[in-house]
Amino acid sequence: MLELIAHLRVNQTLPDQELKTLLMETDQEVLNVLYENARQQCQRHYGKKIYARGLIEFTNYCRNNCYYCGIRCENRNVQRYRLSKEEIYACVTEGYALGFRTFVLQGGEDPGFTAKDIGEIVRWIKRSCPGCAVTLSFGEWEKDIYQYWYNCGADRYLLRHETADEGHYKVLHPEKMSLLKRKECLAQLKEIGYQTGAGFMVGSPGQTLDLLIADLRYLQQLQPHMAGIGPFIPQKDTPFAKETSGTLDMTLKLLAIVRLMLPKILLPATTALGTIHPQGRERGILAGANVVMPNLSPIAIRKQYQLYDNKISTGEESAQGRQLLENRVRSIGYELCMCRGDSQM
Ligand code: 5AD
């Protein structure tokens, strides 16, 4: 097993069967070796810096109906909100004063915002906050719209592929969504010049080890600058309400393997990971993650952006809790970095 880990580190890949063996490993001593290798690879490129991003969840309206997600359009139990431009600017201004130099604007696919609205918001942030990066995470749009936002100054785009298998994609999404479209968007984003993020949930309904290997192969092929990888967590108003969460161990293994396959990738220790385990994000960092995304959204609306149940939203995961977050990161020997934190890829 230790040889497999060394092989993965040196060659940045492993055959399917060996990957599967690694994904099935449960011996904590072996896993600690895996995580240590992932940490070392991360430190070669990023040192002991953990990049902080200010997350603004600007709308929970969504035209999609993804079966796993709490803000799916058919969920009548969610109170919908849409931040005004002024409210978004207030979040950004507060975040900038707190030291944040990356703002992530994340929302459901909300037709209530026109392409021009988003462009205007991006322009405002880039003009008002010198030296900052803007990340959009707003779903699937036409290529010319992606290009327009890029021209307005957007630097990065997050769009998880969710699963790299067409059949499994259909298990997680309604008929009218397709993996082909998702992959097309990701290819376009990269082509335009965005630092692009893909990613997937760990432990989503119907997921198998073979499907996880397909996710890893897709990341190797796409070579994204970032990958969002966190556990699936059921949300009570979705068809997956009775399913079980992804586990801490499986998520950590995947973070570490992705770090070893794509050593320079930016990997967040996700809020979902922090939600399934009190030390989830620290453990994520110790398995190769190097980004945290505390919440800058107005506190009053945070409860309404419930992609999954029991999502944490105060304390360290809030931008206002920056000192708490800094303490936590320091406690495991890392330092929080408020810089832009561009990908080294
Ligand atoms: N559990 C975990 N992650 C989820 N997401 C959506 N719903 C859930 C859930 N129930 C993730 C998706 C999406 C990102 C914004 O949040 O992967 O891309």
Boltz pocket constraint, residues with backbone or C-beta under 6 A from the ligand:
constraints:
  - pocket:
      binder: B
      contacts: [[A, 68], [A, 69], [A, 70], [A, 159], [A, 160], [A, 162], [A, 200], [A, 201], [A, 230], [A, 231], [A, 232], [A, 233], [A, 234], [A, 235], [A, 272], [A, 307], [A, 308]]
      max_distance: 6.0
